[in-house]
Amino acid sequence: MAVCRPLVNVYNLSGACTKAAIKMPTVFGAPMRNDLLNFVHDQLRKNSRQPYAVSPKAGHQTSAESWGTGRAVARIPRVRGGGTHRSGQGAFGNMCRGGHMYAPTKVWRRWHRRVNIQQRRYAMCSAIAATGVPALVMARGHRVDRIPELPLVVSGDVEKIKKTKEAVKVLKVLKAWSDIQKVYQSKRFRAGKGKMRNRRRIQKRGPIVIFEKDDGLTRAFRNIPGITLLNVNHMNILKLAPGGHMGRFAIWTEGAFRSLDKLYGTRKTPSTKKADFSLPSSKMTNTDLNRLLTCRAIRSVLRPRRMKAMRKGQKVKKNPLKNMQAMLKLNPFALGEHNIRVAKQKAALKRKQERLAAKHAPKKPKTETQTETEKQPKKAKAQKEKKSEPKPSKVQKA
């Protein structure tokens, strides 16, 4: 959205600023949607296409038949007859010389496009708003360094001009002739095959003159190269934003400039000529956010900043089997059970280490007294075992 000044000056045919100042139309404050403008321009541009297609008979205007199998040649249809190089050559197929093309083009393709009327109107508002931004006009390539102001509004007397030399004089007085000189210098031959199709020379676009009444204006300006003439009641986005690029240099007549509020309406009053249309508005009336946040008038009515406010992060689901804090919420005794389990594991590990240490400890050499004491219990044990054995019973005689 462009930042608009409240009033626009009107210039007469001598280039002087008149006392009559016009209120800036509200449409110049509309959002400039470059993406929407590109889409609408691309779709509307397709409505001037002419259908094209190849002949339905193309590639089949010969007598040919396949030779079949067993001839050691491909089964493509071959031209009949003899006495010429053409006989025996392949025919009909898209891989053959003189055959049909693959997927032949048809005239019943969907050539034209229907575009939503609300989108077209929005794009037109964006294109009009861009004509009042000097940066966009210069970025598009127009020579507007010496122009007194944009948008450039000329008094209604310019609509009564009937001679081209008078129109040239007006353009020179308004410092707009340098943009016409750019058009003269840009005239060149087209690259490509368009040279063969009545599009031999090309040139850049110059200013567009938007008028309300034609009292000879079109006859005066139409022979100047690069100039486009447009009635304010029949605006064309293809001419106001050629190539889908917003920011064309526009010269408005006073009557056309005054009628913009009636055509597109304001923030309070709807359009009188476009049904069910309200002027598009941006979400922010002032996009300078840093200046808004640092403005004293705004900061005086805001509450003080919370210095210790903690922003809640995104809630993350935690696994209680791996996270003790999550487990304690489910089972308050989990920590005690965990400590007991760890203590048991430590005690078991300690006993295991002691057994291993005792098992692998080096053995001390035995003395004579130790060997005698070890032998005595073995002898006593053997005698006890003999006594405990039962005696065999005597067999009774029959």
TORDREN-372521 format. One record per residue (C-alpha): residue number from 0; x, y, z. Coordinates in Angstrom, 3 decimals. Example, Ala and Ser with C-alpha at 12.3 -4.5 7.8 and 13.67 -1.06 7.14 Angstrom:
! TORDREN-372521
nuvex = 0&xx = 12.300&yy = -4.500&zz = 7.800
nuvex = 1&xx = 13.670&yy = -1.060&zz = 7.140
***
This chain:
! TORDREN-372521
nuvex = 0&xx = 0.000&yy = 0.000&zz = 0.000
nuvex = 1&xx = 1.339&yy = 3.401&zz = -1.001
nuvex = 2&xx = 1.408&yy = 6.337&zz = 1.393
nuvex = 3&xx = -0.802&yy = 8.942&zz = -0.310
nuvex = 4&xx = -0.697&yy = 12.690&zz = 0.002
nuvex = 5&xx = -4.109&yy = 14.349&zz = 0.445
nuvex = 6&xx = -4.089&yy = 16.675&zz = -2.604
nuvex = 7&xx = -2.854&yy = 16.507&zz = -6.195
nuvex = 8&xx = -1.965&yy = 19.543&zz = -8.281
nuvex = 9&xx = -3.424&yy = 20.166&zz = -11.748
nuvex = 10&xx = -1.170&yy = 21.463&zz = -14.556
nuvex = 11&xx = -2.321&yy = 23.497&zz = -17.532
nuvex = 12&xx = -1.158&yy = 23.240&zz = -21.154
nuvex = 13&xx = 1.730&yy = 25.612&zz = -20.509
nuvex = 14&xx = 3.121&yy = 23.425&zz = -17.717
nuvex = 15&xx = 2.208&yy = 25.773&zz = -14.884
nuvex = 16&xx = 0.523&yy = 24.559&zz = -11.720
nuvex = 17&xx = -3.059&yy = 25.824&zz = -11.438
nuvex = 18&xx = -4.793&yy = 26.798&zz = -8.230
nuvex = 19&xx = -7.254&yy = 23.923&zz = -8.553
nuvex = 20&xx = -6.079&yy = 21.025&zz = -6.413
nuvex = 21&xx = -7.893&yy = 17.704&zz = -6.500
nuvex = 22&xx = -8.365&yy = 15.356&zz = -3.591
nuvex = 23&xx = -6.375&yy = 12.163&zz = -4.069
nuvex = 24&xx = -8.780&yy = 9.339&zz = -5.076
nuvex = 25&xx = -9.024&yy = 6.554&zz = -2.520
nuvex = 26&xx = -8.150&yy = 3.920&zz = -5.114
nuvex = 27&xx = -4.536&yy = 5.132&zz = -5.014
nuvex = 28&xx = -4.322&yy = 3.753&zz = -1.470
nuvex = 29&xx = -5.397&yy = 0.247&zz = -2.496
nuvex = 30&xx = -3.027&yy = -2.682&zz = -1.816
nuvex = 31&xx = -0.669&yy = -3.429&zz = -4.715
nuvex = 32&xx = -0.952&yy = -7.179&zz = -5.230
nuvex = 33&xx = 1.674&yy = -8.065&zz = -7.813
nuvex = 34&xx = 0.806&yy = -11.779&zz = -7.700
nuvex = 35&xx = -2.872&yy = -11.134&zz = -8.394
nuvex = 36&xx = -2.072&yy = -8.664&zz = -11.165
nuvex = 37&xx = 0.226&yy = -11.196&zz = -12.841
nuvex = 38&xx = -2.406&yy = -13.933&zz = -12.683
nuvex = 39&xx = -5.231&yy = -11.773&zz = -14.067
nuvex = 40&xx = -3.036&yy = -10.395&zz = -16.851
nuvex = 41&xx = -1.905&yy = -13.884&zz = -17.835
nuvex = 42&xx = -5.476&yy = -15.193&zz = -17.982
nuvex = 43&xx = -6.938&yy = -12.223&zz = -19.870
nuvex = 44&xx = -4.058&yy = -12.264&zz = -22.340
nuvex = 45&xx = -5.172&yy = -15.725&zz = -23.455
nuvex = 46&xx = -8.551&yy = -14.379&zz = -24.609
nuvex = 47&xx = -6.990&yy = -12.904&zz = -27.754
nuvex = 48&xx = -5.562&yy = -16.202&zz = -28.986
nuvex = 49&xx = -6.700&yy = -17.721&zz = -32.276
nuvex = 50&xx = -7.202&yy = -21.484&zz = -32.576
nuvex = 51&xx = -4.642&yy = -23.404&zz = -34.602
nuvex = 52&xx = -4.382&yy = -27.051&zz = -35.591
nuvex = 53&xx = -2.925&yy = -29.292&zz = -38.279
nuvex = 54&xx = -5.131&yy = -30.734&zz = -41.005
nuvex = 55&xx = -6.919&yy = -33.977&zz = -40.083
nuvex = 56&xx = -5.671&yy = -35.448&zz = -43.381
nuvex = 57&xx = -2.029&yy = -34.490&zz = -42.820
nuvex = 58&xx = 0.297&yy = -37.489&zz = -43.170
nuvex = 59&xx = -2.413&yy = -39.743&zz = -44.604
nuvex = 60&xx = -2.651&yy = -38.396&zz = -48.157
nuvex = 61&xx = -0.900&yy = -41.363&zz = -49.710
nuvex = 62&xx = -1.704&yy = -44.991&zz = -50.484
nuvex = 63&xx = 0.294&yy = -47.274&zz = -48.203
nuvex = 64&xx = -0.009&yy = -50.711&zz = -46.654
nuvex = 65&xx = 2.188&yy = -52.830&zz = -44.420
nuvex = 66&xx = 4.143&yy = -55.630&zz = -46.072
nuvex = 67&xx = 3.542&yy = -57.842&zz = -43.076
nuvex = 68&xx = 6.054&yy = -60.256&zz = -41.570
nuvex = 69&xx = 8.608&yy = -62.410&zz = -43.359
nuvex = 70&xx = 10.151&yy = -59.672&zz = -45.485
nuvex = 71&xx = 12.940&yy = -58.714&zz = -43.063
nuvex = 72&xx = 11.646&yy = -55.139&zz = -42.824
nuvex = 73&xx = 9.641&yy = -53.231&zz = -40.244
nuvex = 74&xx = 5.876&yy = -53.632&zz = -40.276
nuvex = 75&xx = 5.228&yy = -49.897&zz = -40.806
nuvex = 76&xx = 2.899&yy = -49.156&zz = -43.748
nuvex = 77&xx = 4.866&yy = -48.610&zz = -46.994
nuvex = 78&xx = 3.983&yy = -46.599&zz = -50.091
nuvex = 79&xx = 2.671&yy = -48.646&zz = -52.985
nuvex = 80&xx = 3.848&yy = -48.608&zz = -56.597
nuvex = 81&xx = 7.267&yy = -48.358&zz = -58.181
nuvex = 82&xx = 9.419&yy = -46.317&zz = -60.495
nuvex = 83&xx = 10.226&yy = -43.679&zz = -57.878
nuvex = 84&xx = 12.157&yy = -43.301&zz = -54.646
nuvex = 85&xx = 8.923&yy = -42.781&zz = -52.784
nuvex = 86&xx = 7.684&yy = -46.313&zz = -53.370
nuvex = 87&xx = 8.499&yy = -48.616&zz = -50.501
nuvex = 88&xx = 9.155&yy = -45.784&zz = -48.064
nuvex = 89&xx = 7.461&yy = -45.806&zz = -44.657
nuvex = 90&xx = 4.272&yy = -43.764&zz = -44.306
nuvex = 91&xx = 1.609&yy = -42.646&zz = -41.817
nuvex = 92&xx = 3.675&yy = -43.104&zz = -38.630
nuvex = 93&xx = 4.979&yy = -40.183&zz = -36.609
nuvex = 94&xx = 8.498&yy = -41.611&zz = -36.954
nuvex = 95&xx = 8.256&yy = -41.549&zz = -40.769
nuvex = 96&xx = 9.130&yy = -38.756&zz = -43.168
nuvex = 97&xx = 5.866&yy = -37.300&zz = -44.437
nuvex = 98&xx = 3.807&yy = -39.042&zz = -41.749
nuvex = 99&xx = 1.402&yy = -37.568&zz = -39.198
nuvex = 100&xx = 2.585&yy = -35.834&zz = -36.032
nuvex = 101&xx = 2.204&yy = -37.351&zz = -32.590
nuvex = 102&xx = -0.956&yy = -36.115&zz = -30.807
nuvex = 103&xx = -2.086&yy = -33.759&zz = -33.604
nuvex = 104&xx = -3.273&yy = -30.356&zz = -32.377
nuvex = 105&xx = -7.031&yy = -29.744&zz = -32.393
nuvex = 106&xx = -9.061&yy = -26.553&zz = -32.664
nuvex = 107&xx = -11.309&yy = -27.584&zz = -29.776
nuvex = 108&xx = -8.654&yy = -26.865&zz = -27.160
nuvex = 109&xx = -9.719&yy = -24.584&zz = -24.278
nuvex = 110&xx = -8.200&yy = -21.400&zz = -25.610
nuvex = 111&xx = -9.908&yy = -18.701&zz = -23.542
nuvex = 112&xx = -10.201&yy = -18.197&zz = -19.785
nuvex = 113&xx = -12.905&yy = -16.818&zz = -17.566
nuvex = 114&xx = -11.585&yy = -14.659&zz = -14.731
nuvex = 115&xx = -13.503&yy = -13.792&zz = -11.585
nuvex = 116&xx = -14.786&yy = -10.216&zz = -11.841
nuvex = 117&xx = -13.741&yy = -9.439&zz = -8.253
nuvex = 118&xx = -10.205&yy = -10.517&zz = -9.069
nuvex = 119&xx = -10.184&yy = -8.353&zz = -12.197
nuvex = 120&xx = -11.348&yy = -5.325&zz = -10.238
nuvex = 121&xx = -8.809&yy = -5.928&zz = -7.474
nuvex = 122&xx = -6.017&yy = -6.199&zz = -10.054
nuvex = 123&xx = -7.191&yy = -2.986&zz = -11.723
nuvex = 124&xx = -7.108&yy = -1.145&zz = -8.383
nuvex = 125&xx = -3.553&yy = -2.397&zz = -7.823
nuvex = 126&xx = -2.481&yy = -1.238&zz = -11.291
nuvex = 127&xx = -4.004&yy = 2.229&zz = -10.767
nuvex = 128&xx = -2.377&yy = 2.587&zz = -7.335
nuvex = 129&xx = 1.024&yy = 1.648&zz = -8.790
nuvex = 130&xx = 0.870&yy = 4.497&zz = -11.336
nuvex = 131&xx = 1.177&yy = 6.944&zz = -8.434
nuvex = 132&xx = 4.374&yy = 5.447&zz = -6.962
nuvex = 133&xx = 7.486&yy = 7.024&zz = -8.571
nuvex = 134&xx = 9.743&yy = 4.123&zz = -7.555
nuvex = 135&xx = 7.583&yy = 1.567&zz = -9.385
nuvex = 136&xx = 7.226&yy = 3.798&zz = -12.450
nuvex = 137&xx = 10.992&yy = 4.270&zz = -12.671
nuvex = 138&xx = 11.605&yy = 0.572&zz = -12.039
nuvex = 139&xx = 9.476&yy = -0.211&zz = -15.071
nuvex = 140&xx = 11.840&yy = 1.837&zz = -17.225
nuvex = 141&xx = 10.010&yy = 5.142&zz = -17.693
nuvex = 142&xx = 11.965&yy = 8.419&zz = -17.790
nuvex = 143&xx = 10.179&yy = 10.429&zz = -15.125
nuvex = 144&xx = 13.140&yy = 12.173&zz = -13.503
nuvex = 145&xx = 11.924&yy = 15.647&zz = -14.474
nuvex = 146&xx = 8.190&yy = 15.062&zz = -14.054
nuvex = 147&xx = 6.794&yy = 17.567&zz = -11.505
nuvex = 148&xx = 4.772&yy = 14.952&zz = -9.604
nuvex = 149&xx = 3.048&yy = 11.595&zz = -9.856
nuvex = 150&xx = 0.223&yy = 11.008&zz = -10.546
nuvex = 151&xx = 0.416&yy = 13.671&zz = -13.267
nuvex = 152&xx = -2.933&yy = 15.448&zz = -13.807
nuvex = 153&xx = -3.501&yy = 17.841&zz = -16.724
nuvex = 154&xx = -6.400&yy = 20.280&zz = -17.080
nuvex = 155&xx = -9.422&yy = 19.366&zz = -19.200
nuvex = 156&xx = -8.261&yy = 21.623&zz = -22.067
nuvex = 157&xx = -5.963&yy = 18.843&zz = -23.248
nuvex = 158&xx = -9.042&yy = 16.839&zz = -24.348
nuvex = 159&xx = -9.795&yy = 19.503&zz = -26.984
nuvex = 160&xx = -6.404&yy = 19.278&zz = -28.707
nuvex = 161&xx = -6.734&yy = 18.061&zz = -32.309
nuvex = 162&xx = -3.234&yy = 18.523&zz = -33.770
nuvex = 163&xx = -0.283&yy = 16.235&zz = -33.132
nuvex = 164&xx = 2.175&yy = 19.141&zz = -32.991
nuvex = 165&xx = 0.125&yy = 20.626&zz = -30.145
nuvex = 166&xx = 0.173&yy = 17.281&zz = -28.328
nuvex = 167&xx = 3.970&yy = 17.093&zz = -28.746
nuvex = 168&xx = 4.266&yy = 20.607&zz = -27.354
nuvex = 169&xx = 2.207&yy = 19.654&zz = -24.282
nuvex = 170&xx = 4.377&yy = 16.583&zz = -23.644
nuvex = 171&xx = 7.541&yy = 18.669&zz = -23.883
nuvex = 172&xx = 6.148&yy = 21.280&zz = -21.512
nuvex = 173&xx = 5.214&yy = 18.589&zz = -18.975
nuvex = 174&xx = 8.773&yy = 17.126&zz = -19.195
nuvex = 175&xx = 7.324&yy = 13.831&zz = -20.502
nuvex = 176&xx = 9.000&yy = 13.963&zz = -23.926
nuvex = 177&xx = 12.097&yy = 12.158&zz = -22.646
nuvex = 178&xx = 9.946&yy = 9.044&zz = -22.263
nuvex = 179&xx = 8.931&yy = 9.351&zz = -25.948
nuvex = 180&xx = 12.587&yy = 9.710&zz = -26.952
nuvex = 181&xx = 13.260&yy = 6.437&zz = -25.145
nuvex = 182&xx = 10.626&yy = 4.821&zz = -27.398
nuvex = 183&xx = 12.299&yy = 6.204&zz = -30.543
nuvex = 184&xx = 15.662&yy = 4.818&zz = -29.451
nuvex = 185&xx = 14.249&yy = 1.385&zz = -28.599
nuvex = 186&xx = 12.822&yy = 0.634&zz = -32.056
nuvex = 187&xx = 14.502&yy = -2.518&zz = -33.356
nuvex = 188&xx = 13.947&yy = -5.781&zz = -35.230
nuvex = 189&xx = 12.260&yy = -8.608&zz = -33.398
nuvex = 190&xx = 14.317&yy = -11.674&zz = -32.514
nuvex = 191&xx = 12.834&yy = -14.926&zz = -33.789
nuvex = 192&xx = 10.311&yy = -15.959&zz = -36.400
nuvex = 193&xx = 7.892&yy = -13.163&zz = -35.574
nuvex = 194&xx = 9.710&yy = -11.208&zz = -38.290
nuvex = 195&xx = 7.956&yy = -13.461&zz = -40.832
nuvex = 196&xx = 4.540&yy = -12.969&zz = -39.264
nuvex = 197&xx = 3.904&yy = -9.229&zz = -39.648
nuvex = 198&xx = 5.549&yy = -8.451&zz = -36.303
nuvex = 199&xx = 8.858&yy = -7.323&zz = -37.722
nuvex = 200&xx = 9.672&yy = -4.334&zz = -35.501
nuvex = 201&xx = 9.217&yy = -3.848&zz = -31.769
nuvex = 202&xx = 9.558&yy = -0.876&zz = -29.437
nuvex = 203&xx = 9.113&yy = -0.027&zz = -25.770
nuvex = 204&xx = 5.970&yy = 1.386&zz = -24.228
nuvex = 205&xx = 5.603&yy = 5.079&zz = -23.521
nuvex = 206&xx = 3.108&yy = 6.976&zz = -21.361
nuvex = 207&xx = -0.588&yy = 6.153&zz = -21.251
nuvex = 208&xx = -3.063&yy = 9.044&zz = -21.551
nuvex = 209&xx = -6.292&yy = 8.425&zz = -19.626
nuvex = 210&xx = -9.171&yy = 10.744&zz = -20.566
nuvex = 211&xx = -12.903&yy = 11.117&zz = -19.910
nuvex = 212&xx = -14.194&yy = 12.813&zz = -23.090
nuvex = 213&xx = -12.668&yy = 12.602&zz = -26.548
nuvex = 214&xx = -12.966&yy = 15.997&zz = -28.250
nuvex = 215&xx = -10.086&yy = 15.318&zz = -30.639
nuvex = 216&xx = -7.588&yy = 14.008&zz = -28.089
nuvex = 217&xx = -7.203&yy = 10.576&zz = -29.691
nuvex = 218&xx = -6.472&yy = 12.036&zz = -33.134
nuvex = 219&xx = -3.803&yy = 14.293&zz = -31.673
nuvex = 220&xx = -1.935&yy = 11.648&zz = -29.641
nuvex = 221&xx = -2.429&yy = 8.457&zz = -31.639
nuvex = 222&xx = 0.474&yy = 9.002&zz = -34.068
nuvex = 223&xx = 3.076&yy = 9.570&zz = -31.344
nuvex = 224&xx = 5.050&yy = 6.323&zz = -30.879
nuvex = 225&xx = 4.643&yy = 4.552&zz = -27.540
nuvex = 226&xx = 1.520&yy = 6.484&zz = -26.522
nuvex = 227&xx = -1.560&yy = 4.504&zz = -25.447
nuvex = 228&xx = -4.981&yy = 6.140&zz = -25.162
nuvex = 229&xx = -7.552&yy = 4.844&zz = -22.701
nuvex = 230&xx = -10.999&yy = 5.973&zz = -21.624
nuvex = 231&xx = -11.415&yy = 6.052&zz = -17.854
nuvex = 232&xx = -14.811&yy = 4.323&zz = -18.138
nuvex = 233&xx = -13.308&yy = 1.437&zz = -20.139
nuvex = 234&xx = -10.040&yy = 0.694&zz = -18.378
nuvex = 235&xx = -7.956&yy = -2.195&zz = -19.704
nuvex = 236&xx = -5.463&yy = -3.907&zz = -17.439
nuvex = 237&xx = -3.519&yy = -5.225&zz = -20.452
nuvex = 238&xx = -2.682&yy = -1.626&zz = -21.357
nuvex = 239&xx = -2.385&yy = -0.200&zz = -17.850
nuvex = 240&xx = 0.069&yy = -2.934&zz = -16.798
nuvex = 241&xx = 1.660&yy = -4.341&zz = -19.993
nuvex = 242&xx = 3.312&yy = -7.706&zz = -19.502
nuvex = 243&xx = 1.795&yy = -7.973&zz = -16.025
nuvex = 244&xx = 4.273&yy = -5.364&zz = -14.689
nuvex = 245&xx = 2.657&yy = -2.622&zz = -12.634
nuvex = 246&xx = 3.829&yy = 0.977&zz = -12.648
nuvex = 247&xx = 3.142&yy = 2.434&zz = -16.103
nuvex = 248&xx = 3.607&yy = 6.186&zz = -16.505
nuvex = 249&xx = 0.046&yy = 7.606&zz = -16.668
nuvex = 250&xx = -1.052&yy = 11.108&zz = -17.676
nuvex = 251&xx = -4.546&yy = 11.800&zz = -16.330
nuvex = 252&xx = -6.956&yy = 14.443&zz = -17.519
nuvex = 253&xx = -8.733&yy = 16.383&zz = -14.798
nuvex = 254&xx = -12.159&yy = 14.913&zz = -15.579
nuvex = 255&xx = -10.852&yy = 11.348&zz = -15.604
nuvex = 256&xx = -9.032&yy = 11.843&zz = -12.313
nuvex = 257&xx = -12.116&yy = 13.255&zz = -10.593
nuvex = 258&xx = -14.299&yy = 10.363&zz = -11.756
nuvex = 259&xx = -12.154&yy = 7.674&zz = -10.066
nuvex = 260&xx = -13.983&yy = 7.987&zz = -6.737
nuvex = 261&xx = -17.319&yy = 7.424&zz = -8.493
nuvex = 262&xx = -15.983&yy = 4.440&zz = -10.396
nuvex = 263&xx = -14.223&yy = 2.642&zz = -7.544
nuvex = 264&xx = -15.780&yy = 4.252&zz = -4.471
nuvex = 265&xx = -14.154&yy = 5.308&zz = -1.216
nuvex = 266&xx = -13.803&yy = 3.794&zz = 2.257
nuvex = 267&xx = -17.214&yy = 5.184&zz = 3.226
nuvex = 268&xx = -19.197&yy = 5.242&zz = -0.026
nuvex = 269&xx = -19.468&yy = 2.318&zz = -2.457
nuvex = 270&xx = -18.985&yy = 2.555&zz = -6.196
nuvex = 271&xx = -21.886&yy = 4.018&zz = -8.162
nuvex = 272&xx = -21.027&yy = 2.174&zz = -11.389
nuvex = 273&xx = -19.787&yy = -1.227&zz = -10.186
nuvex = 274&xx = -22.333&yy = -3.446&zz = -8.489
nuvex = 275&xx = -21.367&yy = -5.400&zz = -5.364
nuvex = 276&xx = -17.904&yy = -3.891&zz = -5.239
nuvex = 277&xx = -16.108&yy = -2.400&zz = -2.284
nuvex = 278&xx = -12.633&yy = -0.955&zz = -2.504
nuvex = 279&xx = -9.987&yy = -3.453&zz = -1.298
nuvex = 280&xx = -8.138&yy = -2.467&zz = 1.842
nuvex = 281&xx = -4.941&yy = -3.761&zz = 3.372
nuvex = 282&xx = -4.747&yy = -5.357&zz = 6.797
nuvex = 283&xx = -2.381&yy = -2.624&zz = 8.033
nuvex = 284&xx = -3.052&yy = 1.032&zz = 7.281
nuvex = 285&xx = 0.537&yy = 1.842&zz = 8.194
nuvex = 286&xx = 3.147&yy = -0.829&zz = 7.536
nuvex = 287&xx = 5.969&yy = 0.925&zz = 9.406
nuvex = 288&xx = 5.728&yy = -1.376&zz = 12.439
nuvex = 289&xx = 8.904&yy = -0.155&zz = 14.164
nuvex = 290&xx = 7.688&yy = 3.405&zz = 14.123
nuvex = 291&xx = 4.317&yy = 2.355&zz = 15.525
nuvex = 292&xx = 5.919&yy = 0.436&zz = 18.383
nuvex = 293&xx = 8.196&yy = 3.341&zz = 19.294
nuvex = 294&xx = 5.535&yy = 6.052&zz = 18.969
nuvex = 295&xx = 4.982&yy = 7.864&zz = 22.276
nuvex = 296&xx = 1.268&yy = 8.350&zz = 21.680
nuvex = 297&xx = 0.767&yy = 4.609&zz = 21.252
nuvex = 298&xx = 3.103&yy = 3.576&zz = 24.080
nuvex = 299&xx = 1.298&yy = 5.895&zz = 26.517
nuvex = 300&xx = -1.920&yy = 3.854&zz = 26.301
nuvex = 301&xx = -0.258&yy = 0.432&zz = 26.366
nuvex = 302&xx = 0.267&yy = -1.537&zz = 29.587
nuvex = 303&xx = 3.873&yy = -1.823&zz = 30.822
nuvex = 304&xx = 5.921&yy = -4.662&zz = 29.478
nuvex = 305&xx = 5.988&yy = -7.859&zz = 31.523
nuvex = 306&xx = 9.642&yy = -8.513&zz = 32.155
nuvex = 307&xx = 9.268&yy = -11.879&zz = 33.952
nuvex = 308&xx = 6.593&yy = -13.318&zz = 31.765
nuvex = 309&xx = 7.486&yy = -16.821&zz = 30.720
nuvex = 310&xx = 6.116&yy = -18.035&zz = 27.478
nuvex = 311&xx = 4.752&yy = -21.537&zz = 27.692
nuvex = 312&xx = 6.531&yy = -23.835&zz = 25.360
nuvex = 313&xx = 4.996&yy = -26.558&zz = 23.330
nuvex = 314&xx = 3.724&yy = -29.439&zz = 25.471
nuvex = 315&xx = 5.946&yy = -32.482&zz = 24.999
nuvex = 316&xx = 4.768&yy = -35.947&zz = 25.985
nuvex = 317&xx = 7.422&yy = -37.638&zz = 28.172
nuvex = 318&xx = 7.934&yy = -41.375&zz = 28.628
nuvex = 319&xx = 7.485&yy = -42.250&zz = 32.362
nuvex = 320&xx = 9.648&yy = -45.367&zz = 31.952
nuvex = 321&xx = 12.603&yy = -43.139&zz = 31.042
nuvex = 322&xx = 11.718&yy = -39.907&zz = 32.835
nuvex = 323&xx = 11.525&yy = -40.075&zz = 36.668
nuvex = 324&xx = 9.608&yy = -36.798&zz = 36.978
nuvex = 325&xx = 6.882&yy = -38.149&zz = 34.715
nuvex = 326&xx = 6.828&yy = -41.437&zz = 36.667
nuvex = 327&xx = 6.469&yy = -39.653&zz = 40.032
nuvex = 328&xx = 3.306&yy = -37.977&zz = 38.743
nuvex = 329&xx = 1.857&yy = -41.435&zz = 38.105
nuvex = 330&xx = 3.388&yy = -43.266&zz = 41.126
nuvex = 331&xx = 4.598&yy = -41.192&zz = 44.131
nuvex = 332&xx = 6.426&yy = -44.261&zz = 45.609
nuvex = 333&xx = 8.423&yy = -44.887&zz = 42.457
nuvex = 334&xx = 11.526&yy = -43.120&zz = 43.803
nuvex = 335&xx = 11.652&yy = -45.284&zz = 46.983
nuvex = 336&xx = 11.178&yy = -48.452&zz = 44.952
nuvex = 337&xx = 13.924&yy = -47.349&zz = 42.647
nuvex = 338&xx = 16.344&yy = -46.718&zz = 45.535
nuvex = 339&xx = 15.608&yy = -50.148&zz = 47.088
nuvex = 340&xx = 16.147&yy = -51.835&zz = 43.746
nuvex = 341&xx = 19.448&yy = -50.038&zz = 43.246
nuvex = 342&xx = 20.616&yy = -50.941&zz = 46.799
nuvex = 343&xx = 19.836&yy = -54.635&zz = 46.189
nuvex = 344&xx = 21.739&yy = -54.568&zz = 42.931
nuvex = 345&xx = 24.760&yy = -52.988&zz = 44.622
nuvex = 346&xx = 24.720&yy = -55.582&zz = 47.459
nuvex = 347&xx = 24.469&yy = -58.480&zz = 44.988
nuvex = 348&xx = 27.319&yy = -57.047&zz = 42.958
nuvex = 349&xx = 29.461&yy = -56.684&zz = 46.083
nuvex = 350&xx = 28.882&yy = -60.345&zz = 47.123
nuvex = 351&xx = 29.740&yy = -61.512&zz = 43.631
nuvex = 352&xx = 32.984&yy = -59.573&zz = 43.658
nuvex = 353&xx = 33.924&yy = -61.054&zz = 47.067
nuvex = 354&xx = 33.320&yy = -64.619&zz = 45.820
nuvex = 355&xx = 35.435&yy = -64.018&zz = 42.748
nuvex = 356&xx = 38.206&yy = -62.506&zz = 44.860
nuvex = 357&xx = 38.212&yy = -65.497&zz = 47.228
nuvex = 358&xx = 38.203&yy = -67.936&zz = 44.321
nuvex = 359&xx = 41.151&yy = -66.399&zz = 42.550
nuvex = 360&xx = 43.208&yy = -65.679&zz = 45.713
nuvex = 361&xx = 46.702&yy = -67.465&zz = 45.792
nuvex = 362&xx = 46.896&yy = -70.638&zz = 48.010
nuvex = 363&xx = 49.427&yy = -70.758&zz = 50.957
nuvex = 364&xx = 51.828&yy = -73.830&zz = 51.330
nuvex = 365&xx = 50.648&yy = -76.383&zz = 53.994
nuvex = 366&xx = 52.770&yy = -77.398&zz = 57.090
nuvex = 367&xx = 53.290&yy = -80.973&zz = 58.525
nuvex = 368&xx = 50.889&yy = -80.466&zz = 61.420
nuvex = 369&xx = 48.140&yy = -79.363&zz = 59.001
nuvex = 370&xx = 48.596&yy = -82.488&zz = 56.857
nuvex = 371&xx = 48.372&yy = -84.822&zz = 59.930
nuvex = 372&xx = 45.198&yy = -83.143&zz = 61.173
nuvex = 373&xx = 43.645&yy = -83.499&zz = 57.744
nuvex = 374&xx = 44.491&yy = -87.262&zz = 57.562
nuvex = 375&xx = 43.049&yy = -88.178&zz = 61.018
nuvex = 376&xx = 39.462&yy = -87.211&zz = 60.261
nuvex = 377&xx = 39.618&yy = -89.249&zz = 57.052
nuvex = 378&xx = 40.621&yy = -92.443&zz = 58.963
nuvex = 379&xx = 37.910&yy = -91.959&zz = 61.593
nuvex = 380&xx = 35.352&yy = -91.421&zz = 58.889
nuvex = 381&xx = 36.324&yy = -94.689&zz = 57.143
nuvex = 382&xx = 35.975&yy = -96.682&zz = 60.413
nuvex = 383&xx = 32.514&yy = -95.243&zz = 61.046
nuvex = 384&xx = 31.393&yy = -96.238&zz = 57.552
nuvex = 385&xx = 32.540&yy = -99.853&zz = 58.149
nuvex = 386&xx = 30.613&yy = -100.080&zz = 61.426
nuvex = 387&xx = 27.492&yy = -98.727&zz = 59.887
nuvex = 388&xx = 27.418&yy = -101.361&zz = 57.118
nuvex = 389&xx = 24.750&yy = -104.123&zz = 57.915
nuvex = 390&xx = 25.960&yy = -107.702&zz = 58.468
nuvex = 391&xx = 24.756&yy = -110.371&zz = 55.988
nuvex = 392&xx = 21.947&yy = -112.565&zz = 57.470
nuvex = 393&xx = 22.390&yy = -116.365&zz = 57.803
nuvex = 394&xx = 20.316&yy = -118.485&zz = 55.451
nuvex = 395&xx = 18.042&yy = -120.872&zz = 57.322
nuvex = 396&xx = 18.385&yy = -124.453&zz = 56.467
nuvex = 397&xx = 15.343&yy = -126.194&zz = 55.117
***
